[in-house]
Amino acid sequence: MLGKGMIAADINRYAAHRKRATYNPREQDILRSVSVGLSNQEIAAQCSISISTVKTHLENIYRKLGVGNRTQAIARARALELI
């Protein structure tokens, strides 16, 4: 069971990571789009890129945030005040 202390420690660890990781403008756009609930297909249409390219950007975002899925990415990005 994770306590509040574990969550705070996790956020602090990734706050330091945030200072090192850089997110290019496209990754920032995609992260914002994911945070408002757009699907990969909707993001691709909005950004005029392929769905495969959206997935590649998402994989890079997940790696930089240290997460495994969109829900975790949104939570982590909000905790780090990226979105």
N, C-alpha and C positions, 0 to 999 in steps of 0.2 A: 504494500500500500504506500502510495506516495503522499507525503505530507506537504504542507505549505513550505517548509524549509527546503525540501528537495526541489520544488518548483522554483523557488527563489534562487537557489544555487544554480539550477539549470539556466535560468534567465541571465544571471550574472555571467556565467561562463560564455553564453552566446552574445552578451553585450560586448565582451572583449573581442569576440569573433567578428562582430559587426564592424568594428573599427578597422579590421584587417581586410574583410571581404569587400569587394566592389561589385556593384550591380549595374550593368550597362543600361542605357535608357530603355531598350526593348524589354529586358528582364523586369525593370521597374513597371513598365506598362502592363506586362503580362501578370505580374504579381497583383497589381491593382485590379485587373480584370477578374482574376481568380477570386479576389476578396469580395467582389460584388456578385459572385455566383455564376459568371459566364462559363459555358462549356468550352472545351478545346476548339470545337467547330466554330462557335461564336467568336472566340478570341482570334482564330485564324482569319475569319471574314473581316473582323474589325481592323486587324493589323495588315491585311492583304498579304498574308504568308500562308504556307501550307500547315496542315494539322501536324505533320511530322516535325516541322520547325518549332511549332508551339511545344510539342512534347520534349524536344531537345532543350529548349529554354527552361521548361519546367524541371527537367532533370538537373540542369545547372543550378537553378534556384534551390531545389531540394538539397543538393550537395553543399551549397554555400551556407544554407540555414541549418544543415545537419538534421534534416527530417526525411520522412519517407513517403508522405502523401500531401495532398492539397490542404486538408483540414489542419494538419500539423504546421504546414507552411504558413497558413493564414494566422494561426495562433502565435507562432514564433515571430512572424513579421510584425504583428500588432504589439507583442511584448517588447520588441526591439524598436518600436516606433518607426518602422519602415513604411507602414501604410496607416 
